[in-house]
Structures are given as structure tokens and as C-alpha cells.
Amino acid sequence: MTNHDWLSDLHPLFAAQESWLDGSYNKLVTAQLVCPTDSSFSIACGAGLLVEHVRQFKFAPPIIQRLGQVADQKGRSIFQESFLNHLQRLRLRTQVNAAPEGTLLFPGETMLTIQAPELQVRLLESAIRLLIWESTHWATLAAAKQWKKGVFSEEETPHAPNFPFNKNGWKMRATYIGGGLSDDWEPSDELKLSVEWPGFTKIENSLGQPLSQIRRLYKGEHPLGDVWLTAAQDEQASVSHTHIQFLDEKSGETISVQMSRFQNLLQPLLVKGHPALSSPSLDYLRQRTWKQLEAFHNLNLGGYLQGWFLE
């Protein structure tokens, strides 16, 4: 199995060139990827893969030459020379925050936020779909099997698989992180997802401000609820308070929670285009999934508290 050919799908480059031609390429965009709503939970996965992709992200001369040879039916170059010159000089200025791999998230919750110039968001969308969205899908399927069996831990962690950097390898990796067994990740020619790629969307409060951070509240090791904050709230909200109020998304009621600690779920993945993640080992990520399943298995997931922070 060979490494993935990122130029096999030129749609991100077509979209990026459109932003170059209409002048929107440098406009700062904030976008989010949210968990699917057809399952009771998701297991975040793929952050380490995206970091590895970005480390190799470069439009080297051979790639530019290959793109310059892409022609339409009349033999004309599809990509304009000025656009290709821009790609060759491109330096990522992307900020990406994401939930750590193995984190349990709830339907409709943000698993990743991206802030970058329009052109760069369009270039990275395909990688985020393949590496984050699809990995999360496979990890969630593996964890859901264990959840259905009532299994929330294992006595001995199996050896992590050696995986190639392609779709089958990513599925193998994600299935392992989700707690799956070796026979759950047999290679296949077509890896069909049960949930289609939704594209980027926004979770906004009543004032139209996007979500910036999720704080998971705890009493000891017991999860109490997830509080959503805008960027301004994340900067200003006290980290020392043990009492917090938020608007419950399901009931529309104001909820008051007494907590002992909280955890910020969205962590820096890319800072100004540079990887900010020190990738833990795969067996560590697998154990994080088990710990998450163990922490939540006695809770009523449908009644778990989620909503916007109230100042």
C-alpha cells in the first residue's frame, strides 16, 4: 500500500484558485467541524495525522510543474501561472484547535476549529476530511462496539499496528485508537462512511459569535457537563471559580453547576501553520479512549448537560 496521492483530488485546488481569482484568498475565515448527530457519542481521532501532513505540506517545484500540466479539453492549462506562483511561495498561517485523540464528544459538538486565510482553509479542507473526519468515524465505530458489549477497559494493551499513510492505514490506526481488534480493520478497496462529509459549519450563540472553547466540568473524576464559550468568554472567564452557570442547549433552561475542576477540550494543533502537538503513542491514545468510555458509561448520555456559558 503506497502513500496517499494528495493531487489525486484537485477539487481543493480548484476552490483555492477561485478565491485567488475573486480576490477573497486573503480574507480571514473562522470555521468549525462538528460531530455527526446520528450517534450518541464520537471519539475524536486523526489530529496526529493532520500534524504529519502539515509537516510535509509544501508545493515544491515538481508539484507545481505537475499542476501546470493539468489541461482542459482544449489543451489549456487549468491553473493560472499567477496562482501557481502564489502556491510555490505559500506559507501556512493557519490556527487549528482540536479535541485530543481519544476524547469522547457529543452529537453536534465542535471537534475542530480553524482560522486562516480563505485560500488556506480551502486547501486544507480535503486533508481535514480524510484525516480528522474519517478517522473519527472509524474510531467511533470501534468504540461503539465495545460500548454495546459493555466493555470499558482491557487488561493488556495490544501492540499498535504499523500503518501506511493512506486510507487503509488511517482506518487501521483509528480502529486501534477506538479500542478495536485486529480483525476490525481489514483493508478494503472502498472505505465507505455511514456519515457524509458535512463541510465546515459554525456553532453560534444568540449574538452570532462562534464557539471557541469547550470546558468539560468535573466533580472529581465524574463528568458534569460541557460548557461552550466564545473567544471573548474564553479569555475573560475566570479559571478559579468552582461555580458556573450556562444555558442548557436541550432544555433552554439556565443550569447552575458546582464543580471541582474543568478541562479545556479544544487544544492547539497548529499555531501560525506550525505543528503545536507532541503526538502521544498510539497505545496511550487507545488508553485515553478506554478512560473516556469508563467515565461516561454510567451516565445518561442523552441527558448530559451542554450549553453556552452565561456571564
N, C-alpha and C positions, 0 to 999 in steps of 0.2 A: 504494500500500500504506500503510495507516494504522498508527499506533502500536498496540501490543498493549493490549487492554482487560483489565486485571487483575481486574476484577469479573465477567468472563465465567465464571470458575470460582469458585464460592463455597465449595468444599469446605474450603480452609484456614480460612475464617472460621467455618464450622460447627465444625471441630475446635477452633479457638481459643475459641469460645463454650462448648464442652463443658468446657474447662479452667477457664473463668470460673465456670461453674455448680458444678463439683465442688470448687472451691477450690484446684486444683493450678496455677493460672495463674502463680503467682509462684515456683514451685519451680524451682531452678536445674538445668538439664539440660545434659549434655555429649553430643554426638552426632557421628557421622562419616559422610562419604560416601566409599565405596571404589570403586576402579576395577573395571570388569567383568572377568571371568575367562575370557572366550571369545576373547581376542586376546592376542598376545604382548607388546603394549605399548599404552599410551594416551598421547595428547598432551593435557595439561591445557589447558583453554580456558574462557573466559567470565567470568573474575574481573573484568575491566573492566566488563562488562555489569552484574554484580551491584552493583558500586560505584555505577554510574549509576542503577540502580533505587533504591538506598537513599537517594541524594541527593534523589530525588523522592518518597520514601516518607512519606506524610502522609495521615491521614484528615481531610481538610478538610470543612467543613460540607456542601458539595454531595454528597460521597461518603456522609457519614453520613445525609443526607436520602434518598439513593437506597437505601441499605441498609435504612432504616426503612420503605420502601415494599415491600420483599420480603415477600410473604404466602404462607401455605399455602392449601390448597384451601378452607378455611373463612373465608378472608379475614383471618386473624390474623397479626400481624407475627411473622416467624420469629426475628428478632434482638431480644433484650430491650433495653429502654431503658438499663438499668444497664450492659450490655455495650457498647452503642454510645457511651455517655458515657466509658467507660474507653478505647475506641479513640480518641476525639477528644482525650483527654489523653495518649495514649501517647507515650512517648519510648523509642526503642530503646536497650537496654543490652546489645547483642549483641557478643560477641567471635568473630570468624571469622578463621581462618588457612587459607591455601590455597596450593597449588603455583602458582608463576608461570605465566602462559600460555606455551605452547610447551615446557614441561618434559615430558620423557619419564618416565612412571611405569609400574610393572609390575603385573600382574594381582593384585587383592586389596589393593593399597597404598592408603593414605589419600590422597585428593586434596583434602579439605576437612574441617576440624573446626569445630564451632560450640558455643559455650557461651552460654546465655541462659536467661531465664525460659521455662517451658513454653509459655506463650501465644505468645511471640515466635518460638520455634522453629517452632511450627505455622503462624504467619502467613508466615514466610519460606520454608517448605519448597517451596511451589509455584514461587517465583522461583528457588530453587537448582536445582530440577529442570529448569526451562525454560532457564535461563541458563548454569548450570555443567554439569550432566549432559548435556544435549542438545548444547551447544557442544563439549564434549569428544568426544562421539560423532562429530560431523561432522568435527572437526579430525583425529581418529584415522583415519577413513576416508580422508581426503585424504592423510595422511602414509603410510598403509599402501600406497596405490597407488604412491607414489614409492619406498617400501622394496622393493616387489615388482619394480619396474623396475630397481632398483639405482642409483637417482639420489639423491644425498645433498647436493646443492648446486645452485646456479644462478648463472650468470654475471651476470645482471641481474635485479634485483627488480622485478616488475611493479607498477604503481600500485595502491594499496589501493582497494577498492571503496567507494563511498558507499552505505551501507546504512540502511534504515529500522529503527526499534526495534520489530520484530515477528519472528515465527518465520522467515519467509523471509530477512529481513535478518540475523538471527543465524546462520542456516545459511551465508549468503554470507560473513559475517565469519569464521566458524570455518574454513570451507573454505580461505579465503585464508591464514589463520594456519598451517594444516596443510600448506601447500605446494601447494594445489590450483590448477587453472587456471580461467579464467572459465567454460568450458563445464561445469565440475563443479558449479556452484551455480545452475542454472536454477530459477526459482521454481516451486513446485507447490502445489496446494491442500491436499494432505495430506502432511506430512513424517513418515513412519513410521520409527521407530527399530528397528534389529535387536535391541537390548537394552532390556528393560523397566526402568522406574524401580524400583530396589530399596528405596527408602526409606533412612533413616539406619540405620547399624549401628555396632558397635564392634569394634575390634581390641584385644584384651586380652592381657596376659601371663599367666603361670601364677598370679599373685596377684590377677587380676581388675582390674588397673589399665589404663586405656585409653591408647592411643598418643597422644603429644602432639607428637612431632617425628620427622622422618626426616632422618638425616645421610647424605649421599652421600659416600663415601670415594673419594679420588683418589690416584693416583701420577702427578704432573704433570697431564696432561690426560686420563689413562686412568682411566675409572671402575672401581672395585674391588668395590663392594657398597653396599647400603643398610642402615643400622642404625636400628632403631626404638627410641625412648626414651619412657618415661613422663614426666609433668610433673616429678616429683621428680628423675629422672635427667637431664632436660634442664637443670635448674637447677644440679645438682651436678657433672655430668660435666665433666672438665677439657677445655678447648678447646686446650690446648697439647700434649697427648700426640700422638705420631706412631704409637703402637702401640695397637691396640684389639682387644678380644675380644667376640664376640657368638655367640648361639645360632642357627645356620642353620635357617631355617624348613622347608626341604625335607628335609634330611638328619637334623636333630635333633642334629647334632654341634657342638661348640664350635670356632669358627673364630677364628684369630688373624691379623690383617691389619696389615701395616706400610704406613702411608700418608704422604703429604706434606702433604695438606690435606683439608678436608671442606667441604661446602656444606649448609646447612640448607634443606630443600626447602619446608617449610611456613612461609610468610611472613604477617605481619599484613595482613588485608584490611579488617576492621572492628575498631575498638577502642572499646568502650563505645558501639557504634552509629554511630560516626563513621568515614567512609572514611579508610583509612590507606595507600591505594595511589595513587601517582602513575602514571597509566596511560601506558606507553610507546606509541609509534606502532605501527600495525599492521604496517608493513614491518619494524620492529625485532623484533616478536614472531614474524613469519614467519622471519626470520633465526635466531632462537633455536631454532625447530623444526629448521631445517636443521643447525645446530650439534649439536643433540642426536642427530639421525639419523646424522650423520657420526661422532660419538663412540662410538656403540653398534653401528655396522653390522658391525664385525669381531668382536664378542663373541658368545658362545653365550648368547642371551637366556634360554633355558630353564635354564641352569646359573648364572645371575647370582646372587650371594650376597645374601640378605636375612634378617634376623632380629633378635631382641631383644638389646639391649645387656646385657652382663654386667659387673657392678661388680667 
